Amino acid sequence: MSLEKVIFAFFILLAFTLNFGFFIGDLDVAHQHDVFELFAAIVVNLIATVLKFGDRTQVGALHLATSLVADLQLVAAASLWGYSLYVSGVGMTPGVTSSVVSLSGGALMANVVSVVLLIGETLQVRR
């Protein structure tokens, strides 16, 4: 068993589960989506992205692309959240909350693709 592969898989799965945890709940109810869980999802996704930089295979390129998409959407969700609370003063209205959650849903789909790639890659490994 390779410790490097365990750490790689751990961060991919943790990024997926944190993003899923943030996404679950009513789309327009802000108190069901914790800002700290969004922050944790961003941090873990960024760590997963850094771990994907070393792989020079086609599957590695797809892993990196999915991670970059998830990072972009999660950062956009956090930026929208921060903008609505601290710049515009609108607050977390149902419209803003649904936009933030929708962006995290896009990131969740990118994380699903990454997990599927990981499972497919693992199943192809021959001993």
Salt bridges, closest charged atoms under 4 A:
GLU121 OE1 - HIS63 NE2 3.34
